[in-house]
Amino acid sequence: MAVGSSNSFDLVVLGAGTGGYSAAFRAAQLGMKVALVDEDKIGGTCLHRGCIPTKALLESADFANRVRTRSRELGVMIPGEAAVDYAVIAARKDQVVRRMWTGLKSLVGKNKVEWVAGRGRLEGPGKVRVRLHGEDGTPGTGGERVLEATDVILATGSRVKSLPGITPDGVRILTSDDVLRLVELPSSMVIIGAGAVGCEFASCFHDLGVKVTLLEYLPAIVPLEDRDISKELEKSLVKRGIAVMTNARFDAKSLVVREDGIRLTVGPEGGEAKEIAADVLLVAAGRAANIEDLGLETTRAVTDRGIVVVDGHMRTAEPHVWAIGDIVGGLWLAHTAAHEGLTAVHTIAGDPDVHAMDYVAQPRATYCRPEIASVGLTEQECEKRGLPVKVGKVPFQAIAKAVIGGEYEGFAKVIGHAETGDTLGVHLIGPHATDLIAEASLAGSLQAQPWEIGAATHPHPTLSEILGEAAMAVDGRSINF
């Protein structure tokens, strides 16, 4: 345990996003003296510029769509046409963030973690120099404080990045950060990048009445997902009226930015290019890890292609210096960062039963409409590994609760090992897929086989029945399909 001055700690966590604060809180719960350092608000990107505000926008967009398309079917008559007030939507988004932030701040005190507002930098493995904020919150005006620690966890997260030759200006060329600051809707939008972020914004803004064109360099949208999921999502987006182009090729030099919008020449690989015009261009081309000016050079920690190298327990090459979250690569997901943080802290505490990080076992969720979620291997990954598979696939239209809700697009797919019977992967596209995947994640933790998932009683009528049915379908035993 730390002894000595008020600047001596068992653990200093540098970065207060989901991974950082989760690590700090758990360390304090385990009896450590902990300092949590950040130059920004607690909650990091996820709370303030990522997961939470975007999902608040998606909730409004989904509700707008439901009112427009389902109200009459459900017997609810709304005079006139439902209109979208984006100023109200944006204000609610900010209100949700403030509410979650207020609650999170209270947990710092509850867990007896010391909050240090400022920019921290390593000066060797056990020392962090912090340029403190002033009393008015102005960065770097409050002097310096040097924190001594037995262990340090780096959790400094990531930032948006653009593409070569494309410079975001916050007006016509936007990043995901810029989009969240919009006070009014554009009439049209081109989105470059059809991963999770691109597909979520495409779905959201289309449902809010924006004309959307979605471009993806690779042959499939959400390219990390199972091929069946990718095909189903693209079919759904196109059916709704979103223009989707895969294998999209363009020269950044063709991008023209004017006062009234942008123009970009783009075409499929080997095909004829055409000019696309829109009010704004959103670059959703991934993120870059924040590893600059951390003082890593004062330690033996190693970086590779822009990320910090760690082992399965989040150790760097420098003893007592750990790294978690986006700066170590992995899945770049908030809940994965939290899990990495807990893994590191329990290892620091000497817990003998800490499992190394298994990224295949981490659930993945994308909140477009329809939602998609998965855990484990995709069918194409199984093919690459030479694993014999048997697959169960059941559509949501076979599930009464989905039909009752009027949203039964999509399916559940369970992949089993044809010889051992093990569950290799679970993939969902459809209503509340991101909530339903938690059962599959638990099943994976318990090493449940498909027949065991199917043998568990799923209450009727619920959407959860889709997993039970798909699991039974692996052996051809689905009851309702």
Secondary structure, 3 states (H helix, E strand, C coil): CCCCCCCEEEEEEECCCHHHHHHHHHHHHCCCCEEEEECCCCCHHHHHHCHHHHHHHHHHHHHHHHHHHHCCCCCCCCCCCCCCCHHHHHHHHHHHHHHHHHHHHHHHHHCCCEEEEEEEEECCCCEEEEEECCCCCCCCCCCEEEEEEEEEEECCCEEECCCCCCCCCCCCEECHHHHCCCCCCCCEEEEECCCHHHHHHHHHHHHCCCEEEEECCCCCCCCCCCHHHHHHHHHHHHHHCCEEECCEEECHHHCEEECCEEEEEEEECCCCCEEEEECEEEECCCEEECCCCCCHHHCCCCEECCEECCCCCCECCCCCEEECHHHHCCCCCHHHHHHHHHHHHHHHCCCCCCCCCCHHHCCEEECCCCEEEEEECCHHHHHHHCCCEEEEEEEHHHCHHHHHHCCCCCEEEEEEECCCCCEEEEEEEECCHHHHHHHHHHHHHCCCCHHHHHHCCCCCCCCCHHHHHHHHHCCCCCCCC
